[in-house]
């Protein structure tokens, strides 16, 4: 069945009907807790070792120091054992990024564990907070809620060089990217990919129903929920018994992260820092290899860019590599040309409707759709030929699925709710293989 015919055969469903979609889908509410008063601590903070850990050479760069735009004064100088906001004791470092560090904490009042995302002090505006506040107003039950990271609280932490916005969030396990990296051949089997995509589509449909476009769907932003909560106390005990390595420079501690294994829970879509609120958007968005054609061509775009990303995610998980790459690191203009040429070689020239709607299209195609861009077209290929490179997969179902998502026109792509019910995913789930 062709992509267009299949697209027409899958009903346009409203996610207001989502509770009826499947009795097997459990529900949980995304919560947004307002700041609360500070009651007395119910237990004293623990003492963490001040010696006995590996000291890293001060000349070596570790963790966030390796990032290209790292500035030490922008990061909060957190130490394991610190108690912040009156009752959250920091028990381990879990990760870092260009705008934050991530820590595991224990609430001294009730012994619950939470993740602290501590932002750098140079951010004038934390967009992710606005997105979570927006989502808090959408209380309608939806099966995709439990697949979007829970936001618990936020507060400001005063540092030596400015204020730091802190998010208190649900602790989660490793990302799909990290799990994939430890696979023997670096790829996932069809069964796992189908199960993952079903959950990703539900998460995206929840966001889309709330008027939010994620724009940053990839395996690094998909984390595995943790069912066995004892892993958190194990991480804390690790820092007591065998403290993590750290680097000391002028009383500033750069802590090495623990790798928190565990999982087996639902897949959780995280990092809403690049999300957009509203049905129609303009301007650049999405990681470069994941950008949809309408973004590259400076056209208005909407939530179908997430469906495009879901198609590329599928290829990443089954092949362990990107379908489209960063082709030119020096020139954005040439990279765009290479990217559009690769898309053209895979799915053919864009339809007349797109060519007439985009001023930028004239740089790459003639009026009849033939290529005239500044770089040559790569050899012609299609999803059927690419599918021969993937073993142990229903190739017909996979090809149909990809053709329904990797399409020039947003209107020719499945919505994320329709994607959840594509026959490739639906049939396998009905057979009990995921």
Secondary structure as the mmCIF struct_conf table of DSSP 4:
data_model
#
loop_
_struct_conf.conf_type_id
_struct_conf.id
_struct_conf.beg_label_comp_id
_struct_conf.beg_label_asym_id
_struct_conf.beg_label_seq_id
_struct_conf.end_label_comp_id
_struct_conf.end_label_asym_id
_struct_conf.end_label_seq_id
HELX_RH_AL_P HELX_RH_AL_P1 UNK A 3 UNK A 9
BEND BEND1 UNK A 10 UNK A 10
HELX_RH_3T_P HELX_RH_3T_P1 UNK A 15 UNK A 20
TURN_TY1_P TURN_TY1_P1 UNK A 21 UNK A 21
TURN_TY1_P TURN_TY1_P2 UNK A 23 UNK A 24
HELX_LH_PP_P HELX_LH_PP_P1 UNK A 33 UNK A 35
HELX_LH_PP_P HELX_LH_PP_P2 UNK A 39 UNK A 41
BEND BEND2 UNK A 42 UNK A 43
HELX_LH_PP_P HELX_LH_PP_P3 UNK A 44 UNK A 47
BEND BEND3 UNK A 50 UNK A 53
HELX_LH_PP_P HELX_LH_PP_P4 UNK A 54 UNK A 54
STRN STRN1 UNK A 55 UNK A 55
HELX_LH_PP_P HELX_LH_PP_P5 UNK A 56 UNK A 57
TURN_TY1_P TURN_TY1_P3 UNK A 58 UNK A 59
BEND BEND4 UNK A 60 UNK A 60
HELX_RH_3T_P HELX_RH_3T_P2 UNK A 63 UNK A 66
BEND BEND5 UNK A 67 UNK A 67
TURN_TY1_P TURN_TY1_P4 UNK A 68 UNK A 69
HELX_RH_3T_P HELX_RH_3T_P3 UNK A 72 UNK A 74
BEND BEND6 UNK A 75 UNK A 75
TURN_TY1_P TURN_TY1_P5 UNK A 80 UNK A 81
STRN STRN2 UNK A 83 UNK A 84
TURN_TY1_P TURN_TY1_P6 UNK A 85 UNK A 87
STRN STRN3 UNK A 88 UNK A 96
BEND BEND7 UNK A 98 UNK A 99
STRN STRN4 UNK A 100 UNK A 107
TURN_TY1_P TURN_TY1_P7 UNK A 108 UNK A 110
STRN STRN5 UNK A 113 UNK A 119
TURN_TY1_P TURN_TY1_P8 UNK A 121 UNK A 122
BEND BEND8 UNK A 124 UNK A 124
HELX_RH_AL_P HELX_RH_AL_P2 UNK A 127 UNK A 136
TURN_TY1_P TURN_TY1_P9 UNK A 137 UNK A 137
BEND BEND9 UNK A 140 UNK A 140
TURN_TY1_P TURN_TY1_P10 UNK A 143 UNK A 144
HELX_RH_3T_P HELX_RH_3T_P4 UNK A 145 UNK A 147
STRN STRN6 UNK A 148 UNK A 148
STRN STRN7 UNK A 151 UNK A 159
TURN_TY1_P TURN_TY1_P11 UNK A 160 UNK A 161
STRN STRN8 UNK A 162 UNK A 169
STRN STRN9 UNK A 175 UNK A 175
HELX_RH_AL_P HELX_RH_AL_P3 UNK A 176 UNK A 181
TURN_TY1_P TURN_TY1_P12 UNK A 182 UNK A 182
BEND BEND10 UNK A 183 UNK A 186
HELX_RH_AL_P HELX_RH_AL_P4 UNK A 190 UNK A 209
TURN_TY1_P TURN_TY1_P13 UNK A 210 UNK A 211
STRN STRN10 UNK A 212 UNK A 213
BEND BEND11 UNK A 218 UNK A 218
HELX_RH_3T_P HELX_RH_3T_P5 UNK A 219 UNK A 221
STRN STRN11 UNK A 222 UNK A 226
BEND BEND12 UNK A 227 UNK A 227
TURN_TY1_P TURN_TY1_P14 UNK A 229 UNK A 229
HELX_RH_AL_P HELX_RH_AL_P5 UNK A 230 UNK A 241
BEND BEND13 UNK A 242 UNK A 242
HELX_LH_PP_P HELX_LH_PP_P6 UNK A 243 UNK A 245
STRN STRN12 UNK A 246 UNK A 249
TURN_TY1_P TURN_TY1_P15 UNK A 250 UNK A 251
STRN STRN13 UNK A 252 UNK A 255
HELX_LH_PP_P HELX_LH_PP_P7 UNK A 256 UNK A 258
STRN STRN14 UNK A 264 UNK A 269
TURN_TY1_P TURN_TY1_P16 UNK A 273 UNK A 274
STRN STRN15 UNK A 276 UNK A 277
BEND BEND14 UNK A 278 UNK A 279
STRN STRN16 UNK A 281 UNK A 281
BEND BEND15 UNK A 283 UNK A 283
BEND BEND16 UNK A 286 UNK A 286
HELX_RH_3T_P HELX_RH_3T_P6 UNK A 288 UNK A 290
HELX_RH_AL_P HELX_RH_AL_P6 UNK A 293 UNK A 296
TURN_TY1_P TURN_TY1_P17 UNK A 297 UNK A 298
STRN STRN17 UNK A 301 UNK A 301
TURN_TY1_P TURN_TY1_P18 UNK A 303 UNK A 303
HELX_RH_AL_P HELX_RH_AL_P7 UNK A 304 UNK A 319
BEND BEND17 UNK A 320 UNK A 321
BEND BEND18 UNK A 323 UNK A 324
BEND BEND19 UNK A 329 UNK A 330
HELX_RH_AL_P HELX_RH_AL_P8 UNK A 332 UNK A 347
BEND BEND20 UNK A 349 UNK A 349
HELX_LH_PP_P HELX_LH_PP_P8 UNK A 350 UNK A 351
HELX_RH_AL_P HELX_RH_AL_P9 UNK A 352 UNK A 357
BEND BEND21 UNK A 359 UNK A 359
HELX_RH_3T_P HELX_RH_3T_P7 UNK A 360 UNK A 363
TURN_TY1_P TURN_TY1_P19 UNK A 364 UNK A 364
STRN STRN18 UNK A 365 UNK A 365
TURN_TY1_P TURN_TY1_P20 UNK A 367 UNK A 368
BEND BEND22 UNK A 369 UNK A 369
STRN STRN19 UNK A 371 UNK A 371
BEND BEND23 UNK A 374 UNK A 375
HELX_LH_PP_P HELX_LH_PP_P9 UNK A 376 UNK A 380
HELX_RH_AL_P HELX_RH_AL_P10 UNK A 383 UNK A 387
TURN_TY1_P TURN_TY1_P21 UNK A 388 UNK A 389
BEND BEND24 UNK A 390 UNK A 390
BEND BEND25 UNK A 392 UNK A 393
HELX_RH_AL_P HELX_RH_AL_P11 UNK A 395 UNK A 405
BEND BEND26 UNK A 406 UNK A 406
BEND BEND27 UNK A 408 UNK A 409
HELX_RH_3T_P HELX_RH_3T_P8 UNK A 410 UNK A 412
BEND BEND28 UNK A 413 UNK A 413
HELX_LH_PP_P HELX_LH_PP_P10 UNK A 414 UNK A 415
HELX_RH_AL_P HELX_RH_AL_P12 UNK A 416 UNK A 420
TURN_TY1_P TURN_TY1_P22 UNK A 421 UNK A 421
HELX_RH_AL_P HELX_RH_AL_P13 UNK A 423 UNK A 430
TURN_TY1_P TURN_TY1_P23 UNK A 431 UNK A 432
#
